[in-house]
């Protein structure tokens, strides 16, 4: 039996407060996961949602179908861009920390990625959107440490 994972990410301001939402389905089982961050980007949240969903699959070599409305995530994997980026050590690419984390869980399963149009009445995608937005608007926000450090380093001056 396949495990179905729906994911979504959100960022208000991009960068800004952000969150991700995940809905996992397997037979009669359902699990929802969400988390909010103080400063992040939409693409980071989209990718982190996928990672967290896969990390929550306990059985190795599981068949997983991931539905995401992020062309950034789906195309990077399904069109093979990610593996080219990896060969070049992610030089010039955004979110290498998350892509490296993704690769560590990706290889443990058989995963297919499907793009779903966002905000198009797909019940589970809409639920993920609500989870992501609610997490971003919540009071329990955590730091996206890698992103914040990168932002700080990129904005530093010599004066």
trRosetta pair geometry for C-beta under 8 A, 3 or more apart (Angstrom, degrees):
i j d omega theta_ij theta_ji phi_ij phi_ji
1 26 6.3 106 125 -165 117 87
1 27 5.9 16 168 -52 159 95
1 63 7.8 -174 104 59 27 111
2 26 7.6 -141 107 -117 41 82
2 63 4.5 -75 -106 109 76 105
2 64 6.7 145 -167 -104 84 20
2 65 5.5 32 167 -6 136 102
3 24 6.5 -10 179 -167 104 96
3 25 7.3 154 -166 78 57 48
3 26 4.6 -27 -112 -80 76 113
3 57 5.7 152 80 -112 169 120
3 62 5.5 14 4 158 124 131
3 63 7.0 149 16 86 73 56
3 64 4.8 -26 68 -108 97 76
3 65 7.5 178 85 26 48 65
4 24 7.2 150 84 -159 56 46
4 25 4.3 -15 63 62 106 101
4 26 7.0 175 21 -69 71 57
4 64 7.8 159 -88 -159 21 61
4 65 5.3 -17 -112 67 67 99
4 67 7.2 12 -174 -5 91 108
4 124 8.0 -15 135 175 120 173
5 22 6.5 -22 -165 -164 96 99
5 23 7.3 156 -156 81 47 51
5 24 5.3 -10 -104 -105 78 74
5 25 7.7 -170 -73 24 35 70
5 50 7.5 107 124 -134 132 58
5 53 4.0 109 -164 170 137 137
5 54 7.0 -87 -18 -62 175 61
5 57 7.9 -82 -58 -51 131 115
5 64 6.2 7 1 -172 115 107
5 65 7.2 174 27 87 70 48
5 66 4.8 -21 73 -109 105 72
5 67 7.1 -179 91 25 51 69
6 22 7.1 152 82 -158 57 47
6 23 4.4 1 54 55 106 100
6 24 8.0 -152 27 -69 66 34
6 25 7.8 38 -5 -3 97 107
6 66 7.9 153 -89 -162 24 54
6 67 4.8 -20 -107 68 71 108
6 68 7.8 158 -158 -76 49 47
6 116 7.7 -30 -132 31 96 150
6 124 4.1 168 -25 140 166 113
6 125 5.6 -128 -166 -77 126 55
6 127 7.3 76 96 64 142 99
6 128 5.0 -139 128 -40 101 134
7 20 7.0 -15 -167 -174 92 105
7 21 7.1 157 -155 87 47 57
7 22 5.3 -7 -105 -105 77 75
7 23 7.9 -154 -68 27 39 65
7 46 7.0 104 130 -161 112 57
7 49 3.6 140 -166 128 109 117
7 50 5.1 -110 2 -69 177 62
7 53 5.6 -103 -75 -25 114 143
7 66 6.5 -2 1 -168 118 99
7 67 7.2 165 20 82 70 56
7 68 5.0 -16 64 -98 102 91
7 70 7.8 -47 100 8 105 115
7 73 8.0 -58 89 91 134 168
7 128 5.8 154 -169 -156 14 150
8 20 6.9 166 89 -155 47 62
8 21 5.0 -2 58 56 92 98
8 46 7.1 -38 -162 -112 33 71
8 49 6.1 -176 52 -134 23 175
8 68 7.4 163 -80 -142 50 68
8 69 6.3 18 -108 28 92 109
8 70 7.9 156 -127 -32 50 100
8 118 7.2 113 -121 -118 117 113
8 125 6.4 107 -58 -163 123 67
8 128 3.6 130 9 127 109 110
8 129 4.8 -65 133 -73 168 56
8 131 7.3 125 59 59 107 94
8 132 4.8 -112 105 -18 95 142
9 18 6.8 11 179 -179 92 112
9 19 7.3 -178 -151 95 58 41
9 20 4.7 -25 -102 -103 77 83
9 21 7.8 -173 -79 21 35 67
9 42 5.7 132 114 -170 106 56
9 43 7.3 102 90 -127 148 7
9 44 7.2 -180 -173 84 151 46
9 45 2.8 148 -162 111 113 89
9 46 3.6 -114 22 -57 130 49
9 47 7.3 -3 -39 14 155 47
9 48 6.7 102 -100 47 127 88
9 49 5.1 -145 -60 -15 88 123
9 70 6.8 26 28 -62 108 135
9 132 5.6 -178 -134 -141 21 142
10 18 6.0 175 95 -150 55 69
10 19 5.4 -3 58 57 98 78
10 20 7.5 174 19 -85 70 38
10 21 7.8 31 -3 -4 107 101
10 42 6.5 -22 -149 -120 21 83
10 45 6.0 -81 36 113 35 158
10 129 7.0 96 -59 -153 122 63
10 132 4.0 131 1 136 108 113
10 133 5.0 -4 65 -76 178 61
10 135 7.8 138 51 59 113 93
10 136 5.1 -103 97 -21 110 145
11 14 4.5 109 99 -84 117 70
11 15 6.4 -64 174 -138 138 39
11 16 5.4 131 169 55 86 81
11 17 7.0 166 -152 87 60 38
11 18 3.7 -22 -99 -94 80 108
11 19 8.0 163 -79 16 51 51
11 40 5.8 -130 -107 92 121 79
11 41 5.3 -75 -32 -166 171 25
11 42 4.2 -120 21 -61 109 64
11 44 7.6 68 -59 48 136 93
11 45 5.8 174 -48 -1 93 134
11 136 6.9 -172 -109 -122 34 142
12 16 4.5 -95 88 109 60 135
12 17 5.0 0 45 59 107 88
12 18 7.1 -167 14 -77 64 54
12 136 5.8 140 -8 152 104 134
12 137 7.7 76 -24 -73 145 78
13 16 2.4 103 49 -50 115 139
13 17 7.0 79 19 21 116 64
14 41 5.6 64 -151 -143 71 72
14 42 5.0 -15 -110 -17 114 103
15 18 7.8 -68 -155 -34 64 121
15 39 5.7 42 159 -175 116 80
15 40 6.2 -168 -147 97 93 14
15 41 5.0 -60 -93 -75 78 75
15 147 7.4 169 -128 163 135 128
15 151 7.1 -77 35 -94 174 143
16 39 6.8 -59 -146 -126 14 60
16 40 7.7 -47 68 52 33 53
17 36 6.8 2 -180 -176 95 106
17 37 7.0 166 -158 86 52 56
17 38 6.4 -48 -107 -153 72 27
17 39 7.3 -39 -77 -78 41 40
17 40 7.8 25 -167 31 19 85
17 136 4.8 121 132 -176 94 87
17 137 7.2 100 126 -79 141 39
17 141 6.5 -73 -140 -113 100 148
18 36 7.0 167 94 -154 40 63
18 37 4.8 -11 65 58 87 102
18 39 7.7 48 6 180 100 12
18 40 3.9 -91 33 68 138 110
18 41 6.8 -5 -68 51 156 9
18 42 6.8 -157 -124 -81 124 42
18 44 7.0 77 117 75 165 103
18 45 4.6 -140 166 -57 122 134
18 132 7.9 -31 178 -179 68 94
18 136 5.1 -47 -160 -110 15 112
18 144 7.4 12 53 -35 121 140
19 34 6.2 26 173 -178 114 98
19 35 6.4 -173 -146 93 80 39
19 36 4.1 -32 -90 -100 107 70
19 37 6.6 175 -79 13 51 73
19 45 6.2 59 84 -142 19 136
19 131 7.5 -143 137 131 119 62
19 132 4.6 158 101 -169 91 55
19 133 6.7 -168 59 -62 126 9
19 134 7.1 -117 109 69 165 46
19 135 3.0 152 -155 87 139 103
19 136 3.5 -126 -4 -46 107 74
19 137 7.7 -66 -11 3 142 57
19 138 7.4 91 -87 13 143 105
20 33 8.0 -1 107 112 96 88
20 34 6.4 -169 90 -140 54 61
20 35 6.1 5 47 50 88 78
20 45 4.6 -171 -68 -173 88 84
20 46 7.4 179 -113 -75 105 19
20 48 5.2 -140 -40 90 155 99
20 49 3.7 -162 -169 -72 122 91
20 52 6.7 135 103 25 142 138
20 131 7.7 -6 129 114 40 101
20 132 5.2 -19 -141 -112 19 97
20 135 6.8 -41 43 67 37 154
21 32 7.4 -19 -167 -167 87 92
21 33 7.4 154 -157 85 42 54
21 34 4.7 -7 -103 -98 68 103
21 49 6.4 2 56 -124 35 128
21 127 7.1 -157 152 126 136 62
21 128 3.9 160 101 -164 110 58
21 129 6.6 -109 44 -25 144 11
21 130 6.9 95 -101 68 168 49
21 131 2.7 123 -124 81 123 110
21 132 3.9 -100 -8 -41 100 75
21 133 7.9 -23 -29 8 130 59
21 134 7.8 72 -78 39 123 94
21 135 6.7 -179 -66 -2 81 126
22 31 7.8 -7 113 109 99 87
22 32 6.9 157 85 -156 61 45
22 33 4.3 -5 56 57 111 98
22 34 7.0 -174 20 -70 70 56
22 49 5.3 173 -68 -166 91 85
22 52 5.7 -139 -32 94 152 107
22 53 4.4 -168 -147 -77 133 95
22 56 7.5 137 124 19 150 143
22 128 6.5 40 -88 -123 18 105
22 131 7.3 -104 21 104 38 153
23 30 7.1 -21 -169 -163 87 92
23 31 7.6 156 -157 82 42 49
23 32 5.5 -11 -103 -103 69 78
23 124 5.0 -140 77 -163 148 98
23 127 5.5 57 -56 95 143 124
23 128 5.5 -109 -6 -66 100 91
23 131 7.6 166 -51 -6 87 149
24 29 7.7 -26 116 122 92 96
24 30 7.0 150 82 -157 61 42
24 31 4.3 -7 55 57 111 96
24 32 7.6 -162 21 -72 74 33
24 33 7.4 35 -10 -1 109 106
24 53 6.0 165 -76 -149 103 90
24 56 6.3 -119 -50 97 159 129
24 57 7.7 -170 -144 -71 138 80
25 29 7.1 151 -155 88 40 65
25 30 5.7 -3 -103 -104 71 74
25 124 7.4 -70 -26 -116 132 146
26 29 4.8 -9 66 61 83 111
31 56 6.7 -150 109 150 148 143
32 127 7.4 -93 -116 151 124 118
32 131 6.2 -152 -177 -99 110 146
33 52 5.9 -147 118 138 144 125
33 53 7.2 -175 47 -84 131 63
33 56 6.6 -165 -37 -48 153 157
33 131 7.8 81 85 170 34 146
34 131 4.0 -148 -76 171 133 101
34 132 6.5 -145 -136 -76 109 39
34 134 6.8 30 150 75 162 99
34 135 4.1 -150 158 -59 109 131
35 52 7.5 177 12 -96 123 166
35 135 5.5 69 94 -164 11 140
35 142 7.0 -26 175 24 109 117
36 135 3.7 -173 -57 157 87 76
36 136 5.0 173 -130 -85 104 28
36 137 7.4 -120 -115 30 147 31
36 138 4.7 178 -1 46 154 107
36 140 6.5 114 48 81 111 68
36 141 4.5 -71 115 -101 104 75
36 142 7.2 129 88 17 58 70
37 40 4.3 44 99 -15 139 131
37 45 7.3 -150 24 -86 125 102
37 136 7.5 -26 42 -112 62 72
37 141 5.9 94 -159 -163 9 92
37 142 5.9 -45 -109 69 64 67
37 143 7.0 63 -155 -159 86 12
37 144 4.5 41 -168 -41 141 101
38 141 4.7 118 -65 141 68 126
38 142 7.0 -117 -14 99 91 20
38 143 5.5 -20 27 -97 122 56
38 144 7.1 -150 50 5 73 79
38 148 7.7 22 80 -73 110 131
39 143 7.4 -1 36 -140 87 67
39 144 6.2 -126 80 38 61 104
39 147 6.7 -160 111 108 84 116
39 148 5.6 93 76 -87 121 96
39 151 7.1 -79 139 19 130 161
40 44 4.9 -119 -180 77 104 135
40 45 6.0 106 122 -50 131 94
40 144 4.2 96 -83 -12 104 158
40 147 5.4 102 -116 63 67 167
41 44 4.6 98 57 5 81 103
41 45 7.1 -151 94 -3 44 87
41 147 7.0 -166 -2 -141 89 143
42 45 5.8 -61 -152 39 31 108
42 46 6.3 35 152 -22 67 105
43 46 5.5 -48 -143 33 35 114
43 47 6.3 29 159 -12 66 107
43 70 7.1 128 -125 -154 63 130
43 72 5.1 -66 -128 115 107 168
43 73 7.8 170 -156 -48 76 86
43 94 6.9 59 97 110 144 133
43 95 6.5 -127 121 -34 108 145
44 47 6.0 -61 -149 43 28 106
44 48 5.9 27 155 -19 66 112
44 95 5.7 -175 -96 -103 78 122
44 98 6.3 171 -141 -32 74 156
44 144 6.5 67 140 -158 150 151
44 147 6.1 -16 -98 -73 167 140
45 48 5.6 -52 -135 40 31 111
45 49 6.3 41 158 -28 62 101
45 132 6.5 104 159 -153 130 119
45 136 7.9 -11 -115 -74 158 115
46 49 6.0 -54 -157 26 26 113
46 50 7.1 22 149 -14 59 104
46 68 6.6 94 -173 -169 98 123
46 69 8.0 -110 -129 70 117 68
46 70 3.7 104 -172 -75 143 156
46 72 6.3 97 87 64 149 116
46 73 5.3 -143 137 -30 111 127
47 50 5.8 -54 -157 34 37 111
47 51 6.4 36 149 -19 68 106
47 70 7.5 -125 -54 119 60 164
47 72 7.5 -75 -55 112 99 112
47 73 5.5 178 -88 -96 70 111
47 95 6.1 106 42 167 163 154
47 98 4.8 88 120 143 132 139
47 99 7.3 -52 -167 -69 145 62
47 102 6.6 -74 -176 -63 101 134
48 51 5.4 -52 -145 38 37 114
48 52 6.1 35 158 -18 70 106
48 98 6.1 -82 -71 -132 74 131
49 52 6.1 -56 -144 38 26 107
49 53 6.3 31 155 -21 62 108
49 68 7.6 142 89 -115 119 108
49 128 7.2 79 -166 -169 145 121
49 132 7.1 -37 -82 -90 136 117
50 53 5.8 -57 -151 34 28 114
50 54 6.4 20 157 -12 65 108
50 66 5.9 54 -135 -166 98 147
50 68 6.2 -22 -75 -76 112 139
50 73 5.8 162 -25 -167 150 145
50 102 6.8 25 102 -121 112 114
51 54 6.1 -63 -151 40 28 105
51 55 6.0 28 154 -20 66 111
51 98 6.5 -122 -36 -165 148 89
51 101 5.6 33 -142 118 144 110
51 102 5.2 -98 -89 -89 101 74
51 105 6.4 125 -150 33 71 142
52 55 5.5 -53 -141 38 31 114
52 56 6.4 31 158 -21 63 107
53 56 6.0 -66 -158 33 27 109
53 57 7.6 32 146 -27 60 96
53 66 6.7 127 98 -118 144 106
54 57 5.8 -44 -162 14 43 113
54 64 6.6 93 -112 154 85 172
54 66 7.4 -33 -62 -77 99 130
54 102 7.8 83 43 -144 146 67
54 105 4.5 125 118 136 121 131
54 106 6.9 -7 178 -78 166 52
54 108 8.0 131 166 59 109 108
54 109 6.7 -145 -154 23 104 143
54 111 7.0 -18 -110 -95 124 146
55 105 5.5 -83 -74 -106 69 153
57 62 5.1 -122 171 42 132 152
57 64 6.2 -79 -72 -81 163 131
57 109 6.4 36 95 -79 148 148
59 62 5.0 101 87 -64 94 109
60 108 5.4 -91 -137 180 83 97
60 109 7.2 -141 -163 -76 46 70
61 108 7.2 -99 -51 163 46 60
61 109 6.2 163 -124 -117 15 50
61 110 6.7 32 -167 -12 60 92
62 109 4.9 -26 57 -130 73 112
62 110 7.2 -141 98 37 36 76
63 109 7.4 170 -86 -179 17 96
63 110 5.0 -23 -106 76 63 110
64 109 5.2 27 4 150 119 142
64 110 7.0 154 22 82 72 54
64 111 4.6 -16 71 -109 105 80
64 112 7.3 -179 94 28 57 63
65 111 7.6 161 -90 -158 25 59
65 112 5.1 -17 -113 67 73 99
65 113 8.0 162 -162 -89 54 23
65 114 6.4 8 -177 3 98 115
66 111 6.2 18 -8 -172 111 107
66 112 7.2 -179 25 87 71 46
66 113 5.0 -22 69 -110 103 70
66 114 7.1 167 85 26 51 68
67 114 5.3 -26 -103 74 69 96
67 115 7.9 105 -156 -145 62 8
67 116 4.7 28 -176 -15 106 128
67 122 7.8 -137 155 157 142 148
67 124 7.1 79 72 96 141 123
67 125 6.6 -95 129 -74 120 100
68 73 5.2 -49 125 78 160 131
68 74 5.4 -172 70 -53 111 101
68 113 6.7 -23 20 -162 111 100
68 114 7.7 144 26 78 64 48
68 115 6.5 -45 77 -113 70 53
68 116 6.9 150 70 27 18 87
69 115 6.9 83 -125 -166 33 72
69 116 5.4 -63 -78 79 75 74
69 117 6.5 49 -129 -179 101 14
69 118 3.4 88 -175 -59 157 95
69 119 8.0 90 -149 -1 162 66
69 125 5.9 92 -41 -157 117 128
70 73 4.1 55 99 15 120 106
70 74 6.3 152 89 -8 65 88
70 115 7.9 -126 65 -123 36 89
71 74 5.8 -60 -131 50 34 104
71 75 5.1 26 172 -13 73 117
71 115 6.2 31 -93 -123 67 138
72 75 6.8 -56 -130 42 10 101
72 76 6.3 14 160 -24 52 114
73 76 6.0 -60 -149 31 24 113
73 77 6.7 5 162 -4 61 110
73 113 7.3 -143 129 -159 90 143
74 77 6.4 -73 -158 43 27 100
74 78 5.6 -2 167 4 70 121
74 113 4.9 -178 -130 145 76 121
74 114 7.2 -30 -131 130 129 9
74 115 4.4 172 93 -71 176 93
75 78 6.2 -63 -119 53 28 95
75 79 4.8 2 -172 7 70 124
75 81 6.6 33 133 6 80 130
75 115 7.9 25 -45 -65 75 131
76 79 7.1 -32 -93 49 7 93
76 81 4.7 -84 -137 68 54 112
76 82 4.5 78 158 -53 90 95
76 85 7.6 -17 -158 2 105 138
76 99 7.8 -103 158 -115 144 115
77 80 7.8 24 170 -68 24 28
77 81 7.9 -48 -33 45 21 81
77 82 5.5 10 -88 -2 52 138
77 106 7.8 -156 -128 -130 123 142
77 113 5.1 87 83 6 134 154
78 113 5.3 -126 -52 70 106 113
80 83 5.3 -47 -168 34 75 112
80 84 6.6 76 137 -19 83 97
81 84 5.7 -61 -158 38 39 111
81 85 6.2 41 148 -22 73 105
82 85 5.5 -55 -150 35 32 114
82 86 6.3 36 151 -24 66 104
82 99 6.3 -169 -145 -154 102 117
82 102 7.8 -84 -152 96 144 133
82 103 7.5 176 159 -76 122 102
83 86 5.4 -42 -145 31 35 117
83 87 6.7 42 152 -22 61 99
84 87 5.7 -50 -152 31 34 113
84 88 6.7 14 154 -1 64 108
85 88 6.0 -72 -154 49 31 99
85 90 5.2 41 163 -102 97 59
85 93 4.9 37 -147 -48 124 164
85 99 6.7 -49 107 167 136 162
86 89 7.5 33 -176 -80 34 25
86 90 6.8 13 -96 -52 38 79
86 99 7.4 -148 -75 143 87 120
86 103 6.7 103 -101 -86 137 153
88 91 5.0 -92 146 27 99 101
88 92 8.0 -29 129 33 129 96
90 93 4.5 -99 -167 52 73 117
90 96 3.7 113 140 -111 159 116
90 99 6.2 156 -102 67 131 139
90 100 7.5 -74 -33 -50 148 96
93 96 6.0 107 86 -69 97 89
93 99 7.3 -2 123 -2 132 157
95 98 4.5 -34 176 39 102 113
95 99 5.8 107 116 -23 88 93
96 99 5.5 -56 -140 41 37 110
96 100 6.0 39 160 -21 70 105
97 100 6.1 -57 -152 35 25 109
97 101 6.5 23 151 -15 61 109
97 146 4.6 -67 20 -168 170 165
98 101 5.4 -53 -147 39 36 113
98 102 6.1 44 151 -26 67 103
98 146 8.0 -179 -39 76 81 151
99 102 5.3 -47 -146 33 33 117
99 103 6.5 37 154 -22 64 101
100 103 5.8 -50 -150 32 31 112
100 104 6.9 35 151 -23 61 102
101 104 5.8 -54 -156 28 34 114
101 105 7.2 13 155 -3 65 104
102 105 6.5 -74 -159 43 33 95
102 106 5.7 38 152 -33 73 114
103 106 5.3 -50 -131 31 32 119
103 107 6.6 30 172 -21 64 104
104 107 7.1 -57 -156 27 20 104
104 108 7.9 19 147 -21 51 110
105 108 5.7 -56 -163 24 46 118
105 109 7.4 3 158 8 72 108
106 109 7.1 -94 -165 47 31 86
106 111 6.2 -94 -147 30 73 142
116 120 7.5 -152 160 52 82 121
116 122 5.4 -9 169 -16 131 175
116 125 5.3 -143 109 -71 135 145
117 120 4.1 41 101 -8 106 152
117 122 7.4 140 67 -16 68 124
118 125 6.3 -146 -118 162 57 128
118 129 6.9 116 -158 -78 102 129
119 126 7.4 95 -107 -97 41 85
119 129 7.2 90 -70 -88 74 167
120 125 7.5 11 47 80 80 143
121 126 7.0 -2 -132 -45 23 134
122 125 3.9 43 88 23 115 117
122 126 6.2 164 77 -18 57 86
123 126 5.9 -61 -149 37 23 110
123 127 6.5 25 153 -21 62 106
124 127 5.4 -47 -147 33 36 115
124 128 6.6 39 152 -19 64 100
125 128 5.6 -50 -151 34 34 113
125 129 6.5 40 149 -22 64 103
126 129 5.4 -49 -150 32 35 116
126 130 6.6 35 152 -18 65 102
127 130 5.8 -53 -151 36 34 110
127 131 6.4 35 151 -19 65 105
128 131 5.5 -54 -148 37 33 113
128 132 6.2 33 155 -20 67 107
129 132 5.8 -56 -146 37 29 110
129 133 6.2 23 159 -14 66 109
130 133 6.0 -55 -140 41 29 107
130 134 5.9 29 160 -18 64 112
131 134 5.9 -60 -144 40 24 111
131 135 6.2 26 157 -21 62 108
132 135 5.8 -56 -148 35 27 110
132 136 6.4 25 154 -18 63 107
133 136 5.7 -56 -149 37 31 111
133 137 6.3 17 156 -8 66 112
134 137 5.9 -65 -145 45 29 103
134 138 6.3 51 151 -50 63 100
135 138 5.4 -39 -150 3 32 125
136 141 7.8 48 -147 -100 37 112
138 141 6.5 154 83 -52 82 77
143 148 5.8 -46 -173 -4 104 149
144 147 4.1 8 120 33 114 119
144 148 6.0 137 80 -22 68 91
145 148 5.9 -60 -141 40 26 108
145 149 6.2 26 161 -18 65 108
146 149 5.9 -58 -149 37 27 110
146 150 6.4 26 154 -18 63 108
147 150 5.7 -56 -148 37 31 111
147 151 6.2 31 155 -20 66 107
148 151 5.7 -52 -145 36 31 112
148 152 6.3 33 155 -20 64 107
149 152 5.7 -54 -146 37 30 112
149 153 6.2 27 156 -16 65 108
150 153 5.8 -58 -146 40 29 109
150 154 6.1 24 158 -16 66 111
151 154 5.9 -59 -143 40 27 107
151 155 6.1 11 161 -7 64 115
152 155 6.2 -69 -144 45 24 101
152 156 6.6 43 154 -49 62 97
153 156 5.8 -35 -150 -1 32 117
